[in-house]
Amino acid sequence: MQAQTDQSFSKLTAALQFSNLKPYTRDVLVKVYTSLTISIIIAAVGCFAYSFFNSALFTFGVGLGLGLFSLLKFVYATPSTNTKFKYFLLTAFCFGVLSAPSINIYAQLDPSIVMTALFATSGIFISFTIFSLLSDKRLFLMVGAGITSLSFALLILFFASFWNPSLNYTLFSISYIISVCFVIYDTQLMIYRIENHSDAHFLDHALILFFDFLDIFLKTLRLLSQKDSDNNRSSNKRRR
């Protein structure tokens, strides 16, 4: 029994070393996920800054939001890595500020929801990222086809929800699944481009993954708040 446990642990350790990836790919991925982690921290700083300076930073955030497409253009178009990194951090900060009003609404309902959503999003993101990195087969074409089909279904349900509001939950569920699928798609596509096209623009890859993380986080917040409000309604009915 002990021998089987040790063998299983050894296989798990070997798998988590990502030996299926080329050394060059692993080096680029280290830079990608380091940049991603920094961008999430900077976005959190932007969110906290909004809480402290509220109205002033909201006006500032609106102005930044109007220029956000220009910032994204600079991130992708700037050849200098140092300059691109500055625009990258500024973009993350802007999205933190612009997301803060929504996050504050959920935090006022229940402060614990924000941390729960953060941990849940991190768990989902890390799990599907590890799955994508360990998979030898490049699934992005298959996942991309699935995302296209789900997006088409989402569009149909969106118009149908005008006549049947009960479809809103189904609409949100499909949207959530699409967001999770994008983690697999973008990670697999990133690995493919690094291995086959020597695409070492790690900040470009990190920015795409940052959007995936933020999208799942905001949707998880909404999901948890809906569950919390449903629980409150149920408890109120029981009291009556």
WOMO-V68150 format. One record per residue. N is the residue number from 0. PHI is phi in whole degrees, 0 to 359 (none if undefined). OMEGA is omega as a letter, one per 20 degrees, with the letter a starting at -180 (NA if undefined). D_LAST is the distance of its C-alpha to the last C-alpha in Angstrom with 1 decimal. Layout:
N&PHI&OMEGA&D_LAST, N&PHI&OMEGA&D_LAST
//
This chain:
0&none&r&55.6, 1&295&a&56.4, 2&294&r&58.8, 3&294&r&56.3, 4&296&r&53.8, 5&296&r&56.5, 6&294&r&57.6, 7&296&r&54.0, 8&295&r&53.6, 9&295&r&57.0, 10&294&r&56.1, 11&295&r&52.9, 12&298&r&54.9, 13&295&a&57.5, 14&294&a&55.0, 15&286&r&53.3, 16&277&r&56.7, 17&54&r&56.6, 18&291&r&60.2, 19&287&r&59.7, 20&261&r&60.0, 21&290&r&63.2, 22&305&r&63.9, 23&298&r&64.2, 24&296&a&60.7, 25&297&r&59.2, 26&297&r&60.8, 27&293&a&59.3, 28&295&r&55.9, 29&300&r&55.9, 30&293&a&56.5, 31&298&a&53.8, 32&283&r&51.0, 33&293&r&52.3, 34&296&r&52.1, 35&298&r&48.7, 36&299&r&47.4, 37&297&a&49.0, 38&296&r&47.5, 39&295&r&44.0, 40&296&r&44.6, 41&295&r&46.1, 42&297&r&43.2, 43&296&r&40.9, 44&298&r&43.3, 45&298&r&42.9, 46&293&r&39.1, 47&294&r&39.3, 48&298&r&42.0, 49&299&a&39.8, 50&296&a&37.2, 51&278&a&39.9, 52&250&r&41.7, 53&19&a&38.9, 54&297&a&40.4, 55&296&a&44.0, 56&287&r&43.5, 57&295&r&41.3, 58&299&r&44.3, 59&297&a&46.5, 60&293&r&44.3, 61&297&r&44.5, 62&298&r&48.2, 63&293&r&48.3, 64&298&r&46.2, 65&293&r&48.8, 66&261&a&51.5, 67&293&r&49.7, 68&294&r&51.7, 69&293&r&54.8, 70&299&r&53.7, 71&298&r&53.0, 72&297&r&56.5, 73&295&a&58.0, 74&299&a&56.3, 75&277&a&57.8, 76&263&a&61.1, 77&287&a&62.2, 78&284&a&64.9, 79&286&a&64.8, 80&295&a&62.3, 81&297&r&61.9, 82&293&r&61.2, 83&298&a&58.9, 84&295&r&57.0, 85&295&r&56.5, 86&296&r&55.1, 87&299&r&52.9, 88&293&r&51.3, 89&296&r&51.0, 90&297&r&49.3, 91&298&r&46.8, 92&297&r&46.2, 93&299&a&45.7, 94&292&r&43.0, 95&297&r&41.3, 96&294&a&41.3, 97&289&r&40.2, 98&275&a&37.3, 99&301&r&36.1, 100&303&r&34.0, 101&294&a&31.8, 102&295&r&31.6, 103&295&r&30.7, 104&298&r&27.7, 105&292&a&26.3, 106&294&r&27.4, 107&290&r&25.4, 108&290&r&22.2, 109&200&a&23.1, 110&302&a&26.7, 111&289&a&26.9, 112&298&a&26.5, 113&297&r&30.0, 114&292&r&31.7, 115&297&r&29.9, 116&295&r&31.0, 117&295&r&34.5, 118&293&r&34.9, 119&295&r&33.5, 120&297&r&35.8, 121&299&r&38.7, 122&297&r&38.2, 123&297&a&38.1, 124&296&a&41.1, 125&294&a&43.2, 126&299&a&42.5, 127&286&r&43.6, 128&292&r&46.4, 129&298&r&47.8, 130&302&a&47.6, 131&293&a&49.6, 132&287&a&52.1, 133&279&a&52.8, 134&287&r&53.2, 135&284&r&56.9, 136&275&r&56.2, 137&273&a&55.4, 138&266&a&52.3, 139&295&r&51.9, 140&293&r&53.4, 141&293&r&51.1, 142&294&r&48.0, 143&299&r&49.2, 144&295&r&49.4, 145&296&r&45.9, 146&297&r&44.6, 147&298&r&46.5, 148&296&r&45.0, 149&294&r&41.4, 150&294&r&42.1, 151&294&r&43.3, 152&296&r&40.2, 153&297&r&38.1, 154&296&r&40.1, 155&296&a&39.5, 156&293&r&35.8, 157&298&r&35.7, 158&289&r&37.2, 159&292&a&35.1, 160&292&r&31.9, 161&295&r&32.7, 162&263&a&32.2, 163&226&a&29.5, 164&299&r&27.1, 165&293&r&25.5, 166&281&a&28.9, 167&300&a&28.1, 168&294&r&26.8, 169&297&r&29.9, 170&300&a&32.0, 171&293&a&30.7, 172&297&r&31.3, 173&295&r&34.8, 174&299&r&35.5, 175&294&r&34.4, 176&298&r&36.8, 177&299&a&39.6, 178&298&r&39.2, 179&292&r&39.5, 180&298&r&42.5, 181&295&r&44.2, 182&297&r&44.4, 183&296&a&46.5, 184&299&a&48.4, 185&293&r&49.4, 186&292&r&50.2, 187&295&r&52.4, 188&295&r&54.1, 189&299&r&54.8, 190&298&r&56.5, 191&300&a&58.5, 192&292&r&59.7, 193&291&a&60.7, 194&282&a&62.5, 195&256&a&64.2, 196&235&r&64.7, 197&51&a&64.9, 198&279&a&62.1, 199&260&r&61.8, 200&281&a&59.8, 201&295&r&57.1, 202&290&r&55.4, 203&296&r&54.9, 204&294&a&53.3, 205&296&a&51.1, 206&294&r&49.9, 207&297&r&48.8, 208&292&r&46.9, 209&297&r&45.3, 210&297&r&43.9, 211&299&a&42.5, 212&296&a&40.8, 213&296&r&39.3, 214&298&r&38.1, 215&295&a&36.3, 216&299&a&34.9, 217&294&r&33.3, 218&288&r&31.9, 219&293&r&30.5, 220&302&a&28.8, 221&296&a&27.2, 222&297&a&26.2, 223&292&r&24.6, 224&292&r&22.7, 225&295&r&21.3, 226&296&a&20.3, 227&294&r&18.7, 228&293&r&16.7, 229&295&r&15.6, 230&295&r&14.5, 231&295&r&12.5, 232&296&a&10.7, 233&295&a&10.1, 234&293&r&8.8, 235&292&r&6.4, 236&295&r&5.2, 237&294&r&5.4, 238&295&r&3.8, 239&290&NA&0.0
//
